[in-house]
Amino acid sequence: MTATSLIARVASRAPTYRVNPYRRTRVPSRAQLHLMNRMGCGWSRSTWKQMRRAGGAGKWFEQQLRPGKVPESALSKAVDDWFPQRRHGPVRRWENQASGRFEAHDYARDLGNYTMLKRMYSNRPVLQTMTEFWSDHFHIPGNGDLSWVFRDDYDRTIRKHALGRFDRLLEAVTLHPAMVIFLDNHLSVRDAPNENHGRELLELHTVGRTSGYTEAMVKDSAKILSGYTVDVRDTWRAYYDPDRHTLGAVKVLGFSRANLAADGRAMTKEYLRYLAHHPATARTIAYKLAVRFVSDTPSDRLVTDLAGVFRRSGTDIKATLRALVAHKEFKASARKKVRTPIDDLVHTVRVLGVKARKPKGARSFGIAIAYSHGGDTMYSWPRPDGAPLTNAAWSSPSRMLASFKMHWNLAGGYYPKEAVSYRSSRSWLPRRRLRFDKYVDHLCRLVHGRGSTPLLLKAAVQATGCRPGEVVTRDHPAANWLFPRLMAVLLDSPTHLTR
């Protein structure tokens, strides 16, 4: 029986219990907890400590918006050297793929694991969260056909601009060789430009389908982008080829040019800037931010407010995020979003205090986490629209069962087992002797950032067979062999699985 089914069962059969708070274990305010859960990588004692040192939630968030000013953790710095293959250039990657020494899926796995480990251990969680957000918006699969040879460099590009200006981010990712290959712009030739890149730039990355662009405008968008190419399967040199640029007048919404110059790079950058500052793009980005960080059904008022800040600030991402977290809808939206399997893994590792070490093999924590959450591996979504952001996509029975298994393995330190350190079960007991109901409340405060509820206490009693007034010591089953079961109840609960 899973912990969630236990919760449902005890709700109808077990007697009502009263929470007995363990107030020595302090918890953050609701506002602090909400900000960590939404804009960071989840609640944790270490992040809350960082927040208190900053002088509160608002000052912490301002520090996070300037990640270069935030000292990085030693473990996060160490992670930078754990995957040396990430520094390989495209030629070497292609050679390794051909020889079988290190293949595309290996590079993709390492990128995903690096990303998750940074989210687990970084002192800059807002940067990590926004890097993931933009990686989803400008999605390129980690092992996408041919584009994978540039995927790590593409990731570095997104990180560089994740908290900067959208117009600069748009130009950097649109003209990056990974995107040029993934959306087939490298196949464009004069008078026959491939339409894929021009279409997705409009539909997914900027103005969106409702902006009024036509098929003729899609073709003109492709013309504007033509000329950017990559010497695939040989030198992998990314360059601009005037002989591939399609000439002739272009018009996309309010942007029009004669397009008579063989070198169209200046025009392309003007076009990208035009799209970045378009009112429809502002609404596209505002809506996506609202869905990701507020609710599946954000109000038109919220989207309009964010879009206005986005435009007035010159597409400044920091200014838009400030407006988002200050909005009343954000403040009222706690626990309305379901964590994805990867969010869940990251958050679980953080609250359990799991410490990874440098991977030494396939069973090492830093390698096995690619598969331990039971969902799709990171950056494996096959289409350019990116993985879904709404709750329904992450609420299936199979997802829940996979997450329950992951919780059990991490709570007991069962898997991944190598190159990692788990807290001992006894270390979670704050005193030599403590009533079971107080112990449950203490654990809830550590795992959820808030105290227990009568329902969770019922589930804990049912799962362990312990009585609320029973005294727990270091030798008690609840602090030893029953501990994984008790912890799984808390991790499997909606309180942990939502943010």
N, C-alpha and C positions, 0 to 999 in steps of 0.2 A: 504494500500500500504506500502510495506517495504521500509526501507531507501535505500537499494541497488537498488530497482527498481526505486526509486526516482532519484538516481544518473544517472541511464541509461536514464531516461526520460528527465531530465533537460539537459543532454549532447546534445540532439538533438533539443530541443525546446526552452530552455531558452537563453536569451542573454548572451554574454560573460562578465564576471566580472573580475576586476583586484583586486588582493590581496592587502590589506592595512595592512602591518605588524604592530604588536604590539611588538616592540623590547624590551620593558621593561621586558617582560617575556623571559628570556634567554633559549637557547636550547643547548644541547651537540653537539660536533662535530659528523660527520658521523661515524667516527671510534669508538667513545665512545658509541654512540647509538647502533651500530651494535653489539658491544661486549656485552652490556647489554641484547639485545634482543636474541642473540644466546646462549651465555654461561651462562647467568644468568636466571632469571625468568621473564624477560621482563623489558622494560624501566619503570622507575618511578623517580620522583623527589628525593625521599629519597636515591635511589641507586646512582643517579648521584652526590648527595651531598657527599656520601661516597667515590665515585670515585675521586672527586676533593680533598677531604681531604687526600686521599692516595697519591696524586701527579700526577694523570693522569691515563689513561686506563691501561697502562702496569703495573704500580705499583699496581693498584687496583687488577688486575688479579693475580699478584704474591701473594698478601695478601690472596686472595680467595683460592689459592691452598694450603694454610696452615690455614684452617678454625679455628683451635684451638686458633690461635692468634687473631682472629677477635671477638671483644665483641659482644655478641648476644643481640638482641633487647628484651626489657621487655615483649612485647607481645608474641614473639616466645618462650621465656622461660615459660610463663604462659601456652601456648598450651601443653607443656609437661605434665601438670597435669590435663588436661581437660578430658582425657579418661583413667581413672584408670584401666578399664578392660584390657588395653593393657599389664598390668603387670601380669596378670593371667598366671599361668603355664599350661601345657597341661592337667594335671589331672583335674584341676578345670574347664578348658574350656570344657572338655568332659562331666563333670558332669552337667555344666550349659546347654549344648546342650541337654542332655538327659532329663533334667527337664523342659526345655523351658524357663528358667529364662533369659538366654542370649545366643543366638544361633550363629551358624557359620556366618550367614549373618550379624549379629550385629557386631561381631568382625571384619569382612571384611570391613563393612561400616566405623567403627571407624578408622581402619588403613588407609583407603583411605582419610578420612577427616583430620586425623592428618597430612598425607603427604601433602595434598593440603594447609592446614593452615600454615605449616612450609614454603612452597614455597611462600605463600602470605606475610609472615611477618618476615622471617629470614633475618639477615644481612649477611648470608652466602649463597647467591643464587647459586653459582657455585657448592657447595657441594650438595645442594638440586637437582640441575639439573643432576649431575652425579649419584646421588643415584637413580634417576628415570631411567637414561640411563641403568645402570647395572641391575636394577630391571626388565627392559624390556628384556635385553639380557639373563639374567638367570631367565626367567619368571616363577613364580609360582602363580596361581590365589589366591586371598585373601581368597576365600572360597572353595579352592580345596579339593576334597575328602580326608579326614583324615589329609592331610598335613597342613590344616588351623590351627591346634592346635599349630603349631610351627611358623606360618607366621610372627608374630610380632618379634620374636627373629631372624628370617631370615632377616627381614628388618634392625634390628640393626647390624647384621653381614655385610650386604652390605654397610651401612653407615660408618662403621668402616674402610672399605677397599676401599671406592669409589674413593679416591684420592691417593691411595698407589701404590702397585705393583700388576699387573695382576696375576702373578703366585701365590701370597698369597691369592688373592681374589678367584681365581679358586679353590684352595684347600679348602678354608673355605666354599664356597657355595656348592661345589660338595659333600662334606662329611657332610653337615648339614642335620639333621634329616628331615627337611622339603623337601629337594631335594631327599633324600633317599626314602621317602614315595611317593612323587609326581611322581617320575619316576620308582617306583615299585622295587627298589633295595632291599627293606625289604622283598620281596617275594622270593628272590634268595635262593636256597638251593644247597648243594654240588652236583656237576655234572649236575645241571639243573639251571644255573643262568638266571635270567630274563634279556632279552637283551635291554630293553627300556632305562635304564640309560646309558649303554655303548654306545648305538647308538646316543642318543641326545648329549652326551658329545662330540662326534666327529662331528656330523652334524651341531649342533646349537651353541655350546659353544666354540669350538676351531677350528679345521682345516678346517671344511666345506666339502661339497660334492665333490668338485673338487680336493681334495688333493690326491686322489688315494687309499683311504682305500677300503677294500673289505668286503663282508659279513662275511668271516672268521675272519677278523680283528674286526668286530663288536662283534662277539662272544667272542673273546679274550679280548676285552675291558670289556665286562660283567664279564668275569672270574676275571679280575684284581680287579674290584669293589666289587665282591661278598665277603660277610662277614660282611659288614656294614648293620646294621638292627635296627629296633625299635620295642619295645614291644607294639604294637598298641592295643588300646581299653582296656588296663589294666593299667600297671604302666607308659607307654609311655617312658620308659627308652631307650635312644639311646646308643648302644654299638656295639662292634665288637665281632662276634662269629666265631672262627676258624672252628667250625664244619660246617659252611655254606659256607666256602671258597672253591672254586673249584680249585683243583691243576692241574698241567700240563703246559707244555711249552706254552708261549704266544708270539705273534709277532704282533705289530701294527705299521705300517710304519717302522720307523727305531728303534723302541723300542722292545727289546726282552729279555725275562728272562726265566729261567728254571721253576720258580714258584713251588718250591718243599716245601717251608716252610708253615706250617699250618697257621701261622700268616702272612698275606700278607700286613699288613699296610705299612711297609716301602716301599715295591714294589709299592703300590698304589700311595704313595706320590711322588716317583721317576717318575712314569708314568705321573702324573698330571703336574709335573714340566717339563717333556719332552714336553708334549702337549702345555703348556703355552709358551715355547720358540721356538716352531716349526715355520718355515717361513710361513706356510699356516695359522697358527693361527694369526700371525702378520698381514697378509693381511685381514683375517676375521674381526679383530677388527678395523683395519685402514679403511676398506670399510664402516663398520657400523658407525663409528665415522664421516666419511665424509658425509654419507647420512643424518645422524641426524643433523649435524652442518653446512654443506656447501650446498649441493644440492642433488636432486634425482639422478643425473647422474654425479658423481664426475669423474674427469679424472684419467686415469691410473697413471699419474705422481704424482698426489696428494696421491693416495693410496700407491704407491711405496715409496714415501718420508716418509709418516707417518709410514708405516710398518718398514722402515729402522731405524727410531728413536726408535720405540717400541722395536726392537730387540737389538740395540746397547746399549740402556739404561737398559737392563735387565728387560723388560716389565714394566718400570716405567710409570704410567699413567700421572703424572704431566708433565714429559718430552714430552710425546706424545701430550698432550693438548697444551703445549707451541708451539710445531712445527705446530700444526693445526692453531692456531690463528695468527701465523706469516706468514702463507702461503698466497701467492697472490690470490689464489682461494677463500680462506675464506674472504679476504678483499673485494673481488669483488662480493660477493654473497648476499648482503643485499636484503631483500624482496623476496627471491626466495623460501622460505619455508612457508607453510601454518601452522598456529597454530592449534593444536588439540583442541577439545572442552575443555579439562581440562587446557591446556596452555592458552586458551582464557579466561577462568574463572579466573585463577590466575592473568593473566596480567590485566584484567579489574578491579578486586578488587584493585590491586596495584595502577593503575592510578587514580581510583576514590577515593582513600583514605578511603575505607570501613574498619571499625574497628570492628572486632568480639569480643564478650564477651563469657565467659564460658557458654556452652550450658546447658539449663535447661529443654529441651523437644524436641520432634520430629520436631517442627517448628523453633527451634533455628537455627541461621545461621550456626553454626558449625556442625550441623547434616544435615540440608536440602541441603547444598551444594553438597552432594553426588548425588543429582538428579537434581539440578537446572540448570546445563549446558546442559541437554537434551541428552547427549551421554551415552555410557556405563559407569557404575560406575568404579572407579579406581581399577586396578588389577583384572578385571573381564574377561579378554581375556581367552577363554577356552583352547587354545592349548599351548604347551610349547614354540612355536616360538615367542611369544610376539606380542604386537599390532604393526601394520604396521607403518613405518616411512615416507612413501612417500606421496606426496601431494594429489594424486587422491583419496586416502582412506578417506580424510577429506574434500572433496570438493563437496559432494552430496547436492542436494537441501534440503533434510530433515535435514542435519547437519546445513546448513545455516539458515534455519527457526528456528531451536532450538537455535542457537546462537543469532539470532535477538531477540528472546523472552527473553533470559537471559540478553542481553544488556538492553532491555527496563526495565526489573524488577530492575536491579541494578542502572540504571541511575535515575530512579524515586524513588528508595528506597522502592519499592513495595513488593519485595520478594527476599530472606527470610527477614522477618520483625522482628523477635524476637531475643533478645540477640545480637544486632548489632547496630552500629551507622553509619549513612550516613551523608555526608556533605550536608548542606542546599544548595538549588539551588542558593540562593543569594550570598553565600560565594564564588562562582566562579567568580563573577564580580570583577575585580581588582581595579576599580575606581568608584566613584559615578556616573559618566557619561562617556559613551564610545560608539563610533559608532559601529553599528552591525558588519560591516566587520572586524573591529579591535577586537571585542569580539570573533568572530569566529576564527580569527588567534590566539588569546590568548588561547582559548580552545584547538585548535589543538596542540599548543606548550606543553600544559599540558598533553594531552592525547596521542599524537603521538611522542612527543619529537622533533618535527619540525613544521614549519609553515604551514599555510593553502595552498591550491591550488585553482586555479580558479574553478575547478570542484566541490570541496567540498563547496566552497562558494555558488556556484549555488544551490547545493543540500540543503544547510542550508536555503537559501532564499525561495526555493520552499516548504520546509517542514514547515517553520514557517510563511510564508507570510510577513516576515520583509524585508524592503528595506536595501541595503548595507549602506546607509548613515543615517539610522534611529538611533536615540540616545537611548541607553539602560541604564536604571536606575534600582535601586533595586526594584521598583514597576512595571517595564516593564514586559509584558508577557514572554519575552525571558529569564528573570531571575527568573521566577516563574512557572506558569503552562505549558508553552511551553518548559521549559528547558529539560525535559526528551526526548521530540521529537528532539530537537536540538542535545543533547548529543548522542542519538541513531544514528543519521546520521553519526557522527564521529566514533562511535564504530562499526557500521555495514560496514564501508568502508574497502576496501582492505588494506589500510595503517595500520589499526589496526589488521586485521585478518591475516596478514603475518608478518614475522620476518626476 
